[in-house]
Amino acid sequence: MIPLRDENPTLGTSAATFAIIGLNAAAWIFVQGLGSEPALVRSVCELGAIPGAILGQVPPGTAVELGPGAQCVIGEPGWHTLLTSMFMHGGWFHILGNLWFLSVFGDNVEDAMGPLRFVIFYLLCGVAATLAHVVSSPDSAVPVVGASGAIGGVMGAYAALYPRAPVHMLLVLGFFFTRVVVPAYLVLGYWFVLQLLGGIPALQGAGAGVAFWAHVGGFLTGVVLIPLFRVPARVEAHRRHAAARIGRQH
C-alpha cells in the first residue's frame, strides 16, 4: 500500500516540512552526486552511522563490502553521524520514497507544533531511530543511512494526533491497482507491524538490509514525544480548520 494523500487540510504553508525535504534533496544532489560514484559510496561511508564503529566494536581501517565493486573503509568513530546519516540515502527509490511519506504526513504534524518545534522533534526522532538500530546491531560494520527513522517518528505522531484522518492509498495486488480510503490508524498501524516483523531476523543475527529497528524506534519516539511538542491551541485550531474545509467540500 502506498499513501497518495490525506484529507487533513493544514492551517498554512508547512515551511519546516518543505525545508527538510529541500535539505535532503540538496544533500542528494551536492553531496551524493545524484547517486553517482564515487560520491555515493564516499558519502555513505563517511556520513552514515556505523554501529560497530560508534560503539568501538569495529576498529578503524576495517574494510566493508557494500556491493559489487563498492568498498567502505571505516574511519574514526563519529557521533555526528547520528545526525548526518538521516540526510544521506542509498538510491533513488530510497530518497523518493522517504520524501514522499514526509510530504504526506509531515505537514499536519508540523501544524500541531509549529515549524521550530517540528524541526527539533524531527531531529530527535531521527537520532533516537539511529540509536535503536545501533542497539539492535551493535557489532555491525555496515553504514545505516536514510530519513526513514525520523519520518517514522512523524508517522507515530500523526497516528497519535489524527488517528481517524482519511488517507487515500494505492493498493497494488500483482498487476491490479486500485485506490482505497482508510483511517490513518490502519495505514500507520499496518506499517508499524511490518517493521516489527521485519526486525525480528536482525535480533537473531540475520542481516536484512533494512534498518527495521530504526523505523520502530523512530515511530515509538514520535508517539512518546508528541505530548511534549504539540501545542494544544494549534491542534484545536487545526481540527476546526480541517473540519470546516472538509465540510465545505462535501
Residue pairs with C-beta under 8 A, 6 or more apart in sequence:
1 169
1 170
1 171
1 172
1 180
1 187
1 190
2 169
2 170
2 172
3 100
3 101
3 104
3 105
3 167
3 168
3 169
3 170
3 187
4 104
4 168
4 169
4 170
4 179
5 104
5 167
5 168
6 104
6 105
6 108
6 162
6 165
6 166
6 167
6 168
6 184
7 165
7 166
7 167
7 168
7 181
7 246
8 108
8 162
8 165
8 166
8 242
9 241
9 242
9 245
9 246
10 107
10 108
10 110
10 111
10 238
10 241
11 111
11 234
11 237
11 238
11 241
14 106
14 107
14 110
14 111
14 115
15 115
16 110
16 115
16 116
16 118
16 119
16 122
17 102
17 103
17 106
17 107
17 110
17 118
19 115
19 119
20 102
20 106
20 119
20 122
20 147
21 99
21 102
21 103
23 87
24 87
24 89
24 95
24 98
24 99
24 147
25 95
25 99
27 43
27 87
27 88
27 89
28 34
28 35
28 89
28 95
31 39
31 43
31 47
31 88
32 39
32 40
32 43
32 44
32 88
32 89
33 39
33 40
33 43
35 91
35 92
37 70
40 90
41 66
41 70
41 71
41 72
43 88
44 66
44 72
44 88
44 90
44 143
44 145
45 66
45 72
45 73
45 74
45 75
45 143
46 75
47 81
47 84
47 85
47 87
47 88
47 145
48 81
48 84
48 85
48 88
48 143
48 144
48 145
49 81
49 82
49 84
49 85
49 130
49 133
49 134
49 143
49 144
49 145
50 58
50 74
50 77
50 81
50 140
50 141
50 142
50 143
50 144
51 57
51 133
51 134
51 137
51 138
51 139
51 140
51 144
52 58
52 74
52 138
52 139
52 140
52 141
53 60
53 74
53 75
53 76
53 77
53 78
53 141
54 77
54 78
54 79
54 81
54 82
54 134
55 77
55 134
55 138
55 139
56 77
57 138
57 139
58 74
58 139
58 140
58 141
59 74
60 74
60 75
60 76
60 77
61 73
61 74
62 73
62 74
62 141
63 71
63 72
63 73
63 74
64 71
64 72
64 73
64 74
64 141
64 142
65 71
65 72
66 72
66 142
66 143
72 143
74 141
82 126
82 127
82 130
82 131
83 123
83 126
83 127
85 130
85 143
85 144
85 145
85 146
86 123
86 126
86 127
86 129
86 130
86 145
86 146
86 147
86 149
86 150
87 147
88 145
88 146
89 95
89 98
89 145
89 146
89 147
90 145
90 146
94 146
95 147
98 146
98 147
98 148
98 151
99 147
101 148
101 151
101 155
102 147
102 151
102 154
104 167
105 151
105 154
105 155
105 158
106 118
106 122
106 151
106 154
108 158
108 161
108 162
108 165
108 238
109 118
109 121
109 154
109 157
109 158
109 161
110 118
111 234
111 238
112 157
112 161
112 226
112 229
112 230
112 231
112 234
112 235
112 238
113 121
113 229
113 230
113 231
113 234
114 231
114 234
117 229
117 231
118 229
120 229
121 153
121 157
121 222
121 225
121 226
121 229
122 150
122 153
122 154
123 150
124 153
124 221
124 225
125 149
125 150
125 152
125 153
125 154
125 156
125 218
125 221
125 222
125 225
126 147
126 149
126 150
126 153
126 218
128 149
128 153
128 217
128 218
128 221
129 148
129 149
129 150
129 152
129 153
129 211
129 214
129 215
129 217
129 218
129 221
130 144
130 149
130 214
131 217
132 149
132 213
132 214
132 216
132 217
132 218
133 144
133 149
133 211
133 213
133 214
133 217
135 213
136 199
136 202
136 203
136 213
137 202
137 207
137 213
140 207
142 207
144 211
144 214
146 211
146 214
148 211
148 214
148 215
148 218
149 211
149 214
149 215
149 217
149 218
150 218
151 218
152 195
152 214
152 215
152 216
152 217
152 218
152 219
152 222
153 218
153 219
153 221
153 222
153 225
154 222
155 188
155 191
155 192
155 219
155 222
156 188
156 192
156 218
156 219
156 220
156 221
156 222
156 223
156 226
157 222
157 223
157 225
157 226
157 229
157 230
158 165
158 184
158 188
158 222
159 184
159 185
159 188
159 189
159 192
159 223
160 222
160 223
160 226
161 226
161 230
161 235
162 184
163 183
163 184
163 185
164 183
164 184
164 185
165 183
165 184
165 242
166 181
166 182
166 183
166 184
167 181
167 182
167 183
167 184
167 187
168 179
168 180
168 181
169 179
169 180
169 181
169 182
169 187
170 177
170 178
170 179
171 177
171 178
171 179
171 180
188 219
192 216
192 219
195 212
195 213
195 215
195 216
195 219
196 212
196 216
198 208
198 210
198 212
199 208
199 212
199 213
199 215
199 216
201 207
201 208
202 208
202 212
202 213
